[in-house]
Amino acid sequence: MSLNTFGHLFRVTTWGESHGPALGATVDGCPPGIAVDEAFLQQWLDKRRPGQNKNMTQRNEPDAVRILSGVFEGQTTGTPIQLMIENTDQRSKDYGDIANTFRPGHADITYHQKYGLRDYRGGGRSSARETAARVAAGGIARAALNTLVPGIEIKGYMTRMGAMEIDRSRFDWGAIDTNDFWIPDAAAAPEWEAYLQKLRKDHNSVGAIIEVVTRGAPAGLGAPIYGKLDTDLAAAMMSINAVKGVEIGEGMSAAMLLGTQNADEIFMGPDGPEYSSNHAGGILGGISTGQDIVVRFAVKPTSSILTPRQSIRMDGSAVEVVTKGRHDPCVGIRAVPVGEAMMACVILDHLMLHRGQVGNRPLGKIG
């Protein structure tokens, strides 16, 4: 049984390890005739690429994606699309000391308990480097969405990093791409950087919360009960390395609201239904409302730190672990484009599922 594939009709299988020769994705089910090339995919990979600034790991990978199949003369053919990203800056010797040691907070011990062996070089398959393949596949999904739903926009940003939190009264959508932290408040970025650099110097790390929003998605995506749009979005975000919690719309905060506060009132506008608010995060009964789809996920602190932690060796003996190598002090920064990619894949998948079941009935139609 292999569980390296996600999606229903738009299906993505990722492969490869952190310190292997390459990693990548096989994308099956993409509609034919979608304009896409390597340069289009590369723009998303560049958002995730390591070594771009002092706030992320200094592993220097170009993350250059190659399209090996499924695209001819700049258009998808409807056949499987093979994407490959070579690893060029591995330093496997950094991990020699932990070949027989389980690093606290990592999947080393559970991989060994399950399989009886593990690739200790950077975590192998459990490494966050696997997410580069998802971002490449997400680029294919974005290209298809651009054709099928013109004007749709998917955007992710950080809302919290440890003690740092955005001021939503200063939310600036245009500022997200102008700073290293993908926060919607460019003026706050220097304070966030000073906070993170202090943690790095203290040989520590920190967690983060990322919010991903889809604007312009039509109403009607998703299906009742077992095919809910929010079910698949939650699963997609939860599958990202280091994610420990997912919210849709108001999320956990809904437990603190009254019914009169939480219900998004509905009015008929000139172009269809309009809502007084969006506590539901753009999804009701597992089906999109046409409002912004809002998903939020929490990423734990990077477990690879230079501060000694207690653990055990494979023979059960005690050991003090200091994790060497090049690591993100806050993996949440590079999780932003990963969240965007997973959102794109799920939205496209549900668009295709909707058309497969309902056919040409206009999405969002009332009456």
Residue frames relative to the residue before (quaternion, step in Angstrom):
aa qw qx qy qz dx dy dz
M 1.0000 0.0000 0.0000 0.0000 0.00 0.00 0.00
S 0.1069 -0.7967 0.5940 0.0313 3.56 -0.80 1.05
L 0.0928 -0.8073 0.5826 0.0148 3.55 -0.83 1.01
N 0.3844 0.7269 -0.4738 0.3154 3.55 0.89 0.98
T 0.6344 0.5091 -0.3061 0.4946 3.56 1.34 0.29
F 0.0168 -0.7799 0.6245 0.0382 3.58 -1.08 0.72
G 0.6128 0.5331 -0.4243 0.4002 3.54 -1.28 0.50
H 0.4180 -0.7024 0.5274 0.2319 3.56 -1.27 0.50
L 0.7989 0.1093 -0.0390 0.5902 3.60 0.61 -1.14
F 0.6921 0.3003 -0.2135 0.6206 3.57 1.10 -0.73
R 0.0008 -0.8550 0.5128 -0.0779 3.55 -0.08 1.34
V 0.1167 -0.7956 0.5941 0.0186 3.53 -0.92 1.00
T 0.0678 -0.7625 0.6431 0.0218 3.55 -0.90 1.02
T 0.1397 -0.7879 0.5929 0.0910 3.60 -0.70 1.01
W 0.0797 -0.7952 0.6011 0.0051 3.54 -1.18 0.64
G 0.6556 0.5416 -0.3759 0.3682 3.56 -1.25 0.34
E 0.3130 -0.7428 0.5707 0.1569 3.52 -1.35 0.41
S 0.7207 -0.4790 0.3133 0.3912 3.51 -1.34 0.44
H 0.8144 0.2213 -0.0907 0.5287 3.59 0.91 -0.93
G 0.4135 0.6764 -0.4943 0.3567 3.58 1.17 0.50
P 0.7114 -0.4564 0.3057 0.4383 3.60 -1.24 0.02
A 0.7995 -0.0631 0.0763 0.5925 3.59 1.09 -0.64
L 0.1235 -0.7364 0.6510 0.1364 3.51 -1.40 0.12
G 0.0873 0.8224 -0.5575 0.0719 3.56 -1.18 0.23
A 0.3768 -0.7051 0.5572 0.2245 3.51 -1.34 -0.30
T 0.2179 -0.7108 0.6484 0.1636 3.51 -1.28 0.58
V 0.1330 -0.7984 0.5866 0.0274 3.56 -0.63 1.18
D 0.0113 -0.8039 0.5936 -0.0347 3.56 -0.63 1.13
G 0.7505 0.3922 -0.2886 0.4468 3.57 -1.06 0.78
C 0.4338 0.6802 -0.4882 0.3329 3.60 1.19 0.13
P 0.5086 -0.6509 0.4579 0.3287 3.61 -0.86 0.85
P 0.4934 -0.6503 0.4791 0.3226 3.61 -1.10 0.55
G 0.7694 0.4036 -0.2701 0.4149 3.53 -1.31 0.32
I 0.4746 0.6496 -0.4553 0.3814 3.60 1.21 0.39
A 0.3825 -0.7298 0.5207 0.2236 3.57 -0.75 1.04
V 0.2549 0.7499 -0.5749 0.2056 3.58 -0.70 1.10
D 0.0313 0.7749 -0.6313 0.0037 3.54 -1.18 0.61
E 0.7275 -0.4438 0.2912 0.4347 3.56 -1.28 0.13
A 0.6234 0.5498 -0.3451 0.4358 3.60 1.02 -0.73
F 0.6342 0.5213 -0.3368 0.4611 3.60 1.02 -0.74
L 0.6760 0.4812 -0.2950 0.4738 3.59 0.93 -0.86
Q 0.6407 0.5776 -0.3313 0.3822 3.56 0.99 -0.86
Q 0.5920 0.5892 -0.3798 0.3976 3.61 1.03 -0.64
W 0.6758 0.4688 -0.2985 0.4842 3.59 1.07 -0.68
L 0.6345 0.5205 -0.3282 0.4678 3.58 1.04 -0.73
D 0.6222 0.5478 -0.3451 0.4401 3.58 1.06 -0.67
K 0.5987 0.5541 -0.3634 0.4500 3.61 1.15 -0.52
R 0.7348 0.4149 -0.2126 0.4927 3.56 1.09 -0.74
R 0.4887 0.7256 -0.4056 0.2648 3.58 1.20 -0.56
P 0.4314 -0.7077 0.4946 0.2614 3.61 -0.91 0.87
G 0.7761 0.4173 -0.2556 0.3977 3.56 -1.34 0.17
Q 0.4590 0.7186 -0.4358 0.2880 3.61 1.19 0.19
N 0.7976 -0.0175 0.0272 0.6023 3.58 1.14 -0.58
K 0.6904 -0.5204 0.3222 0.3857 3.59 -1.27 0.24
N 0.6161 0.5720 -0.3444 0.4180 3.60 1.25 -0.13
M 0.7309 0.3337 -0.2232 0.5519 3.58 1.27 0.12
T 0.7237 -0.4115 0.3091 0.4597 3.55 -1.30 0.11
Q 0.3921 -0.7370 0.5059 0.2174 3.57 -1.07 0.76
R 0.3205 0.7015 -0.5501 0.3202 3.59 1.17 0.43
N 0.2303 -0.8251 0.5100 0.0779 3.56 -0.56 1.19
E 0.1445 0.7967 -0.5633 0.1645 3.55 0.13 1.34
P 0.3917 -0.7185 0.5159 0.2535 3.63 -0.81 0.90
D 0.1970 -0.8158 0.5172 0.1681 3.59 1.20 -0.49
A 0.2179 0.7925 -0.5334 0.1997 3.56 0.96 0.89
V 0.2418 -0.7984 0.5398 0.1128 3.55 -0.59 1.17
R 0.1455 -0.7625 0.6250 0.0822 3.56 -1.12 0.77
I 0.2794 -0.7229 0.6084 0.1707 3.55 -1.07 0.83
L 0.1680 -0.8361 0.5185 0.0622 3.58 -0.45 1.21
S 0.8093 0.0025 0.0145 0.5873 3.60 1.16 -0.44
G 0.7422 0.4669 -0.2970 0.3781 3.53 -1.34 0.15
V 0.7208 0.3109 -0.2329 0.5740 3.60 1.28 0.05
F 0.0095 0.7976 -0.6008 0.0533 3.56 -0.81 1.05
E 0.8456 -0.0427 -0.0340 0.5310 3.54 -0.80 1.11
G 0.7508 -0.4526 0.2076 0.4339 3.53 0.92 1.03
Q 0.7134 0.3856 -0.2616 0.5234 3.59 1.25 0.21
T 0.5093 -0.6212 0.4906 0.3377 3.55 -1.14 0.67
T 0.3607 -0.7636 0.5062 0.1749 3.55 -1.06 0.82
G 0.5477 -0.5987 0.4069 0.4196 3.58 1.27 -0.29
T 0.6160 0.5109 -0.3405 0.4935 3.57 1.31 -0.08
P 0.7067 -0.4656 0.2940 0.4443 3.65 -1.20 0.30
I 0.2664 -0.7509 0.5913 0.1247 3.52 -1.02 0.96
Q 0.1480 -0.7947 0.5856 0.0604 3.56 -0.65 1.12
L 0.0870 -0.7970 0.5976 -0.0019 3.57 -0.74 1.15
M 0.0372 -0.8131 0.5808 -0.0108 3.59 -0.88 0.93
I 0.0751 -0.7622 0.6428 0.0151 3.53 -1.09 0.91
E 0.2963 -0.7753 0.5310 0.1710 3.60 -0.54 1.12
N 0.3485 -0.6752 0.6059 0.2356 3.54 -1.22 0.64
T 0.0549 -0.8458 0.5305 -0.0118 3.59 -0.64 1.05
D 0.7755 0.3179 -0.1674 0.5191 3.62 1.18 -0.35
Q 0.2074 0.7840 -0.5539 0.1884 3.57 0.92 0.90
R 0.0609 -0.7553 0.6490 0.0682 3.58 -1.17 0.61
S 0.1121 -0.8592 0.4973 0.0423 3.53 0.52 1.26
K 0.5632 0.6135 -0.3872 0.3955 3.60 1.16 -0.53
D 0.5557 0.6133 -0.3933 0.4004 3.61 1.18 -0.45
Y 0.7411 0.4259 -0.2090 0.4752 3.57 1.18 -0.55
G 0.3775 0.7593 -0.4641 0.2560 3.58 1.28 0.08
D 0.6611 0.5394 -0.3045 0.4234 3.57 1.03 -0.79
I 0.7472 0.3796 -0.2246 0.4971 3.61 1.16 -0.45
A 0.2741 0.7895 -0.5075 0.2099 3.58 1.21 0.42
N 0.7846 0.2441 -0.1289 0.5551 3.59 1.08 -0.70
T 0.6236 0.5241 -0.3250 0.4804 3.58 1.26 0.41
F 0.3280 -0.7276 0.5678 0.2016 3.55 -1.07 0.76
R 0.3081 -0.7622 0.5414 0.1763 3.59 -0.64 1.12
P 0.4767 -0.6750 0.4761 0.3007 3.62 -0.82 0.93
G 0.8017 0.2852 -0.2209 0.4766 3.56 -1.01 0.84
H 0.6554 0.4924 -0.3062 0.4840 3.57 1.29 -0.19
A 0.5785 -0.5915 0.4429 0.3454 3.54 -1.34 0.18
D 0.3041 0.7841 -0.5003 0.2059 3.62 1.24 0.14
I 0.7344 0.4539 -0.2512 0.4377 3.55 0.71 -1.11
T 0.6859 0.4715 -0.3026 0.4644 3.62 0.94 -0.77
Y 0.6056 0.5266 -0.3659 0.4713 3.61 1.05 -0.63
H 0.6672 0.4910 -0.3075 0.4682 3.58 0.96 -0.84
Q 0.6513 0.5183 -0.3190 0.4533 3.57 0.98 -0.82
K 0.6962 0.4699 -0.2718 0.4697 3.59 1.04 -0.75
Y 0.8272 0.2786 -0.1047 0.4766 3.58 0.71 -1.14
G 0.4489 -0.6951 0.4579 0.3251 3.60 1.18 -0.40
L 0.7645 0.1194 -0.1055 0.6246 3.56 1.33 0.08
R 0.0706 -0.7937 0.6026 0.0442 3.59 -1.24 0.24
D 0.4151 -0.6345 0.5844 0.2890 3.52 -1.33 0.39
Y 0.2194 -0.8309 0.5011 0.1021 3.57 -0.21 1.29
R 0.5421 0.6405 -0.4024 0.3660 3.61 1.21 -0.26
G 0.8438 -0.1241 0.0401 0.5206 3.55 -0.17 1.27
G 0.6646 -0.5129 0.3054 0.4495 3.56 1.22 0.29
G 0.3620 -0.7674 0.4737 0.2359 3.58 1.27 -0.08
R 0.8456 -0.0687 0.0940 0.5210 3.56 -0.77 -1.09
S 0.6623 0.5148 -0.3122 0.4460 3.61 1.14 -0.55
S 0.4792 0.6837 -0.4305 0.3429 3.58 1.26 -0.12
A 0.5461 -0.6145 0.4627 0.3319 3.56 -1.15 0.64
R 0.4796 0.6583 -0.4489 0.3676 3.59 1.23 -0.13
E 0.5254 0.6362 -0.4023 0.3966 3.60 1.18 -0.47
T 0.6226 0.5876 -0.3474 0.3827 3.59 1.07 -0.66
A 0.4953 0.6371 -0.4430 0.3906 3.61 1.20 -0.24
A 0.6351 0.5296 -0.3229 0.4604 3.57 1.05 -0.78
R 0.6346 0.5249 -0.3317 0.4601 3.59 1.03 -0.76
V 0.6507 0.5181 -0.3242 0.4506 3.57 0.96 -0.84
A 0.6263 0.5216 -0.3356 0.4723 3.59 1.02 -0.74
A 0.6644 0.4858 -0.2981 0.4835 3.60 0.93 -0.88
G 0.6225 0.5439 -0.3336 0.4533 3.58 1.07 -0.73
G 0.5984 0.5590 -0.3549 0.4511 3.56 1.15 -0.58
I 0.6126 0.5237 -0.3377 0.4861 3.59 1.08 -0.71
A 0.6577 0.5088 -0.3082 0.4622 3.59 0.94 -0.91
R 0.6393 0.5251 -0.3264 0.4571 3.60 0.97 -0.80
A 0.6379 0.5271 -0.3306 0.4538 3.56 0.96 -0.85
A 0.6651 0.4947 -0.3013 0.4713 3.59 0.96 -0.87
L 0.6555 0.5091 -0.3163 0.4595 3.59 0.94 -0.84
N 0.6107 0.5600 -0.3526 0.4349 3.59 1.03 -0.74
T 0.6835 0.4697 -0.2700 0.4891 3.56 1.13 -0.72
L 0.7547 0.4229 -0.2114 0.4549 3.57 0.86 -1.00
V 0.7841 0.1391 -0.0657 0.6013 3.59 1.12 -0.67
P 0.1481 -0.8257 0.5373 0.0872 3.62 0.37 1.17
G 0.7799 0.3257 -0.2534 0.4706 3.56 -0.96 0.91
I 0.4883 0.6477 -0.4521 0.3710 3.59 1.21 -0.14
E 0.0679 -0.7984 0.5982 0.0105 3.58 -1.04 0.77
I 0.1024 -0.7788 0.6181 0.0320 3.55 -0.97 0.96
K 0.0599 0.8202 -0.5589 0.1065 3.56 -0.63 1.13
G 0.1127 -0.7872 0.6040 0.0530 3.55 -0.97 0.90
Y 0.0337 0.7845 -0.6180 0.0394 3.55 -1.21 0.52
M 0.4870 -0.6357 0.5061 0.3202 3.55 -1.24 0.42
T 0.1820 -0.7788 0.5891 0.1157 3.56 -1.06 0.75
R 0.7953 0.0657 -0.0396 0.6013 3.58 1.23 -0.42
M 0.0078 0.7452 -0.6667 -0.0121 3.55 -1.23 0.65
G 0.8020 -0.1637 0.0695 0.5702 3.55 -0.11 1.27
A 0.8342 -0.1189 0.1300 0.5226 3.55 -0.71 -1.14
M 0.6187 0.5509 -0.3395 0.4455 3.59 1.25 -0.29
E 0.0382 0.7918 -0.6067 0.0593 3.60 -0.92 0.95
I 0.5074 -0.6571 0.4569 0.3194 3.58 -1.01 0.78
D 0.3681 -0.6637 0.6021 0.2478 3.52 -1.30 0.49
R 0.3121 -0.8000 0.4799 0.1797 3.58 -0.23 1.24
S 0.5644 0.5788 -0.3994 0.4322 3.61 1.18 -0.27
R 0.7182 0.3749 -0.2330 0.5379 3.60 1.28 -0.31
F 0.2718 0.7998 -0.4941 0.2057 3.56 1.26 0.40
D 0.0081 0.7883 -0.6115 0.0675 3.56 -0.76 1.16
W 0.3617 -0.7600 0.5060 0.1888 3.56 -0.29 1.31
G 0.6893 0.5065 -0.2813 0.4350 3.59 0.99 -0.81
A 0.6285 0.5627 -0.3358 0.4190 3.60 1.21 -0.33
I 0.4813 0.7217 -0.4209 0.2653 3.58 1.19 -0.46
D 0.7560 0.3883 -0.2106 0.4831 3.59 0.89 -0.89
T 0.6129 0.5966 -0.3360 0.3943 3.60 1.22 0.05
N 0.7622 0.3001 -0.1941 0.5397 3.63 1.20 0.02
D 0.6634 -0.5615 0.3446 0.3548 3.56 -1.25 0.50
F 0.7220 0.4614 -0.2408 0.4559 3.58 1.17 -0.48
W 0.3643 -0.7372 0.4894 0.2904 3.61 1.26 -0.02
I 0.4003 0.6930 -0.5094 0.3162 3.60 0.84 0.92
P 0.4712 -0.7059 0.4586 0.2633 3.62 -1.03 0.76
D 0.6637 0.4009 -0.3086 0.5510 3.56 1.03 0.86
A 0.2371 -0.8290 0.4909 0.1245 3.57 0.16 1.31
A 0.6285 0.5628 -0.3397 0.4158 3.59 1.04 -0.70
A 0.6673 0.5086 -0.2977 0.4554 3.59 1.16 -0.54
A 0.4845 0.7167 -0.4145 0.2823 3.61 1.20 -0.43
P 0.6491 0.5163 -0.3555 0.4309 3.69 0.83 -0.76
E 0.6454 0.5123 -0.3221 0.4660 3.59 1.01 -0.75
W 0.6322 0.5174 -0.3236 0.4774 3.59 1.03 -0.80
E 0.6582 0.5145 -0.3119 0.4525 3.59 0.96 -0.84
A 0.6461 0.5133 -0.3252 0.4619 3.59 0.92 -0.85
Y 0.6350 0.5353 -0.3130 0.4607 3.58 1.02 -0.84
L 0.6984 0.4709 -0.2757 0.4630 3.59 0.87 -0.97
Q 0.6620 0.5091 -0.3174 0.4492 3.59 0.94 -0.81
K 0.5993 0.5386 -0.3599 0.4704 3.58 1.10 -0.60
L 0.6470 0.5073 -0.3150 0.4742 3.60 0.99 -0.80
R 0.6373 0.5278 -0.3322 0.4527 3.58 0.97 -0.82
K 0.6713 0.4952 -0.2940 0.4665 3.59 0.92 -0.91
D 0.6739 0.4671 -0.2820 0.4982 3.56 1.19 -0.57
H 0.4445 -0.7113 0.4285 0.3360 3.60 1.33 0.20
N 0.5261 0.6144 -0.4043 0.4269 3.53 1.03 0.90
S 0.2411 -0.7446 0.5997 0.1668 3.57 -1.32 0.00
V 0.2263 -0.7834 0.5690 0.1065 3.57 -1.27 0.16
G 0.4593 -0.6832 0.5020 0.2651 3.56 -1.21 0.57
A 0.2026 -0.7835 0.5794 0.0963 3.56 -1.30 0.03
I 0.2534 -0.7100 0.6269 0.1966 3.54 -1.37 0.25
I 0.1222 -0.7836 0.6085 0.0276 3.55 -0.89 1.03
E 0.1630 -0.7642 0.6186 0.0824 3.53 -1.03 0.86
V 0.0883 -0.7844 0.6132 0.0303 3.57 -0.94 0.91
V 0.0968 -0.8100 0.5783 -0.0069 3.56 -0.79 1.10
T 0.1537 -0.7419 0.6435 0.1089 3.54 -1.09 0.80
R 0.1174 -0.7774 0.6165 0.0419 3.56 -0.77 1.10
G 0.8041 0.3061 -0.2153 0.4620 3.56 -1.02 0.76
A 0.4273 0.6704 -0.4973 0.3474 3.61 1.19 0.30
P 0.4654 -0.6969 0.4601 0.2934 3.61 -0.87 0.82
A 0.5459 -0.5607 0.4966 0.3755 3.55 -1.29 0.31
G 0.7087 0.4941 -0.3288 0.3815 3.57 -1.19 0.55
L 0.5313 0.6134 -0.4297 0.3960 3.61 1.20 -0.03
G 0.6948 0.4124 -0.3326 0.4864 3.56 -0.94 0.90
A 0.1981 -0.7724 0.5953 0.0995 3.55 -1.28 0.36
P 0.6463 -0.5650 0.3425 0.3818 3.57 -1.13 0.57
I 0.8790 0.1884 -0.1452 0.4132 3.48 -1.43 0.52
Y 0.8699 0.0230 0.0051 0.4926 3.62 -0.09 -1.22
G 0.7123 0.4032 -0.2667 0.5089 3.58 1.24 -0.07
K 0.2327 0.8216 -0.4953 0.1598 3.58 1.19 0.53
L 0.5349 -0.6187 0.4756 0.3239 3.52 -1.08 0.78
D 0.6953 0.4692 -0.2952 0.4574 3.60 0.87 -0.87
T 0.5636 0.5779 -0.3891 0.4439 3.60 1.16 -0.47
D 0.7132 0.4430 -0.2605 0.4767 3.57 0.83 -0.98
L 0.6183 0.5297 -0.3513 0.4623 3.60 1.05 -0.67
A 0.6506 0.5130 -0.3176 0.4611 3.57 0.94 -0.87
A 0.6650 0.4990 -0.3026 0.4660 3.58 0.94 -0.89
A 0.6479 0.5297 -0.3187 0.4450 3.57 0.98 -0.85
M 0.6947 0.4563 -0.2819 0.4792 3.57 0.87 -0.91
M 0.6469 0.5274 -0.3200 0.4483 3.58 1.01 -0.80
S 0.6374 0.5464 -0.3291 0.4323 3.60 1.13 -0.54
I 0.5250 0.6266 -0.4166 0.3979 3.60 1.24 -0.26
N 0.5778 -0.6106 0.4189 0.3433 3.56 -0.94 0.88
A 0.8488 0.1882 -0.1774 0.4611 3.58 -1.07 0.93
V 0.5094 0.6311 -0.4434 0.3815 3.63 1.22 0.02
K 0.1193 -0.8213 0.5575 0.0185 3.57 -0.88 1.02
G 0.8131 0.0759 -0.0631 0.5737 3.61 1.20 -0.03
V 0.1085 -0.7879 0.6053 0.0325 3.57 -1.13 0.75
E 0.0717 -0.7793 0.6218 0.0302 3.57 -1.10 0.79
I 0.2050 -0.7260 0.6400 0.1461 3.54 -1.25 0.59
G 0.8400 0.0350 -0.0436 0.5397 3.59 -0.74 0.99
E 0.8367 -0.0779 0.0895 0.5346 3.57 -0.77 -1.03
G 0.2262 -0.8372 0.4776 0.1412 3.56 1.23 -0.44
M 0.8400 -0.0991 0.1017 0.5237 3.57 -0.96 -0.91
S 0.6041 0.5801 -0.3584 0.4125 3.59 1.10 -0.58
A 0.5219 0.6393 -0.4142 0.3837 3.61 1.20 -0.36
A 0.5952 0.5859 -0.3611 0.4148 3.58 1.16 -0.53
M 0.6910 0.4657 -0.2710 0.4820 3.59 1.22 -0.37
L 0.6167 0.5642 -0.3358 0.4342 3.59 1.30 -0.09
L 0.4324 -0.6336 0.5689 0.2964 3.52 -1.33 0.37
G 0.6561 -0.5178 0.3704 0.4052 3.56 -1.22 0.41
T 0.6476 0.5244 -0.3171 0.4528 3.58 1.04 -0.75
Q 0.6697 0.4757 -0.2962 0.4873 3.57 1.20 -0.48
N 0.7286 0.4873 -0.2472 0.4131 3.54 0.92 -0.93
A 0.6342 0.5523 -0.3466 0.4155 3.62 1.00 -0.75
D 0.3012 -0.7458 0.5712 0.1637 3.56 -0.77 1.07
E 0.3177 -0.7773 0.5122 0.1805 3.58 -0.34 1.24
I 0.2930 -0.7776 0.5455 0.1093 3.55 -1.11 0.85
F 0.0185 -0.7739 0.6327 -0.0208 3.54 -1.02 0.91
M 0.4256 -0.6809 0.5230 0.2858 3.55 -1.18 0.50
G 0.1381 -0.7995 0.5828 0.0454 3.54 -0.70 1.11
P 0.7286 -0.4415 0.2901 0.4359 3.58 -1.26 0.06
D 0.7698 0.3149 -0.1739 0.5272 3.59 1.15 -0.61
G 0.7678 -0.2831 0.1741 0.5478 3.58 1.23 0.32
P 0.7738 -0.3425 0.2320 0.4797 3.60 -1.25 -0.18
E 0.0895 -0.7580 0.6443 0.0475 3.53 -1.18 0.75
Y 0.2750 -0.7814 0.5481 0.1152 3.56 -1.12 0.70
S 0.5184 -0.6614 0.4548 0.2948 3.54 -1.13 0.73
S 0.7853 0.0107 0.0369 0.6180 3.56 1.22 -0.56
N 0.3138 -0.7562 0.5413 0.1916 3.58 -1.26 -0.03
H 0.0794 0.8168 -0.5618 0.1041 3.56 0.75 1.06
A 0.6448 0.5466 -0.3133 0.4327 3.60 1.13 -0.62
G 0.4058 -0.7310 0.4680 0.2863 3.59 1.20 -0.22
G 0.6815 -0.5316 0.2830 0.4158 3.56 1.10 0.70
I 0.7147 0.3836 -0.2441 0.5315 3.60 1.26 0.23
L 0.0065 0.7783 -0.6270 0.0333 3.59 -0.88 1.01
G 0.8377 0.0532 -0.0663 0.5394 3.59 -0.76 1.01
G 0.6678 -0.5093 0.2885 0.4598 3.56 1.19 0.54
I 0.6718 0.4660 -0.2754 0.5056 3.60 1.33 0.04
S 0.5032 -0.6788 0.4454 0.2961 3.58 -0.89 0.93
T 0.3779 -0.7500 0.5110 0.1832 3.57 -1.10 0.82
G 0.5539 -0.5734 0.4111 0.4420 3.57 1.23 -0.41
Q 0.5596 0.5618 -0.3941 0.4646 3.56 1.31 -0.11
D 0.6941 -0.4065 0.3528 0.4781 3.56 -1.31 -0.04
I 0.2921 -0.7194 0.6035 0.1813 3.58 -1.00 0.88
V 0.0731 -0.8316 0.5495 -0.0320 3.56 -0.54 1.23
V 0.0199 0.7833 -0.6175 0.0693 3.56 -0.70 1.18
R 0.0951 -0.7922 0.6026 0.0172 3.55 -1.01 0.87
F 0.0363 0.8097 -0.5858 0.0048 3.62 -0.94 0.75
A 0.3534 -0.7352 0.5519 0.1731 3.52 -1.19 0.76
V 0.1842 -0.7719 0.6045 0.0702 3.54 -0.98 0.98
K 0.4274 -0.7151 0.4910 0.2546 3.59 -0.82 0.96
P 0.6339 -0.5025 0.4002 0.4307 3.61 -1.22 0.25
T 0.5795 -0.5675 0.4508 0.3728 3.58 -1.12 0.64
S 0.3786 -0.7581 0.4878 0.2098 3.59 -0.74 1.03
S 0.6286 0.5231 -0.3375 0.4661 3.60 1.19 -0.43
I 0.2057 0.7703 -0.5685 0.2030 3.56 -0.24 1.33
L 0.5276 -0.6536 0.4572 0.2921 3.56 -1.26 0.52
T 0.5199 0.6058 -0.4270 0.4247 3.59 1.26 -0.03
P 0.4879 -0.6875 0.4418 0.3069 3.65 -0.72 0.98
R 0.0553 -0.7706 0.6350 0.0018 3.56 -1.07 0.90
Q 0.4550 -0.6941 0.4902 0.2663 3.57 -1.11 0.68
S 0.1204 0.7816 -0.6048 0.0941 3.57 -1.03 0.81
I 0.4354 -0.6653 0.5261 0.3018 3.56 -1.27 -0.43
R 0.4496 -0.6418 0.5459 0.2966 3.53 -1.36 0.37
M 0.7056 -0.4542 0.3265 0.4349 3.57 -1.28 0.10
D 0.6801 0.4662 -0.3007 0.4793 3.60 1.14 -0.49
G 0.6093 -0.5939 0.3310 0.4081 3.58 1.32 0.13
S 0.5288 0.6408 -0.4113 0.3750 3.61 1.22 -0.17
A 0.5447 -0.6311 0.4507 0.3191 3.57 -1.18 0.63
V 0.0242 0.7885 -0.6135 0.0363 3.52 -1.18 0.65
E 0.3302 -0.6967 0.5954 0.2260 3.56 -1.22 0.54
V 0.1789 -0.8252 0.5336 0.0469 3.58 -0.65 1.15
V 0.0192 -0.7254 0.6879 0.0132 3.53 -1.09 0.93
T 0.2542 -0.8052 0.5192 0.1321 3.58 -0.44 1.16
K 0.2172 -0.7796 0.5798 0.0943 3.55 -0.57 1.23
G 0.5094 0.6519 -0.4699 0.3080 3.56 -1.31 0.01
R 0.5304 -0.6080 0.4906 0.3291 3.53 -1.37 -0.18
H 0.0803 0.8340 -0.5282 0.1379 3.54 -0.41 1.26
D 0.5402 -0.6130 0.4740 0.3282 3.55 -1.25 0.52
P 0.3923 -0.6970 0.5361 0.2701 3.61 -0.86 0.83
C 0.7654 0.0577 -0.0653 0.6376 3.57 1.28 -0.41
V 0.2713 -0.8010 0.5137 0.1447 3.57 -0.20 1.28
G 0.5079 0.6759 -0.4051 0.3479 3.58 1.24 -0.33
I 0.5685 0.6024 -0.3935 0.3989 3.59 1.10 -0.60
R 0.7670 0.3497 -0.1963 0.5008 3.57 0.79 -1.00
A 0.5286 0.6091 -0.4201 0.4161 3.58 1.28 0.05
V 0.5030 0.6731 -0.4241 0.3377 3.61 1.19 -0.38
P 0.7247 0.3998 -0.2796 0.4866 3.68 0.67 -0.90
V 0.5799 0.5617 -0.3854 0.4469 3.60 1.18 -0.42
G 0.6432 0.5127 -0.3121 0.4754 3.58 0.99 -0.83
E 0.6263 0.5283 -0.3313 0.4678 3.57 1.01 -0.79
A 0.6634 0.5164 -0.3075 0.4457 3.59 0.92 -0.91
M 0.6685 0.4886 -0.3080 0.4686 3.58 0.93 -0.85
M 0.6066 0.5389 -0.3472 0.4702 3.58 1.05 -0.71
A 0.6665 0.5102 -0.3079 0.4479 3.60 0.86 -0.94
C 0.6609 0.5136 -0.3117 0.4497 3.59 0.92 -0.89
V 0.6858 0.4827 -0.2897 0.4613 3.59 0.91 -0.91
I 0.6491 0.5144 -0.3289 0.4538 3.61 0.91 -0.86
L 0.6619 0.4885 -0.3126 0.4748 3.61 0.91 -0.86
D 0.6298 0.5430 -0.3338 0.4439 3.58 0.94 -0.87
H 0.7128 0.4447 -0.2640 0.4738 3.60 0.88 -0.92
L 0.5734 0.5503 -0.3861 0.4683 3.59 1.13 -0.44
M 0.6765 0.4785 -0.2881 0.4800 3.57 0.97 -0.87
L 0.6256 0.5271 -0.3377 0.4656 3.61 1.04 -0.72
H 0.6369 0.5337 -0.3238 0.4524 3.56 0.99 -0.86
R 0.6857 0.4771 -0.2926 0.4653 3.57 0.85 -0.92
G 0.6294 0.5433 -0.3362 0.4424 3.56 1.10 -0.68
Q 0.7320 0.4131 -0.2388 0.4863 3.59 1.04 -0.72
V 0.8008 0.3305 -0.1347 0.4809 3.56 0.82 -1.07
G 0.3926 -0.7472 0.4631 0.2705 3.57 1.20 -0.37
N 0.8147 -0.2889 0.2063 0.4584 3.56 -0.99 -0.84
R 0.3491 0.7285 -0.5223 0.2733 3.59 1.18 0.21
P 0.4840 -0.6930 0.4402 0.3028 3.61 -0.68 1.03
L 0.4702 -0.6716 0.4996 0.2797 3.56 -0.90 0.94
G 0.8234 0.2627 -0.1874 0.4668 3.56 -1.04 0.82
K 0.4249 0.7317 -0.4580 0.2728 3.60 1.22 0.01
I 0.2063 -0.7481 0.6201 0.1151 3.58 -1.06 0.86
G 0.8234 0.1993 -0.1580 0.5073 3.61 -0.84 0.98
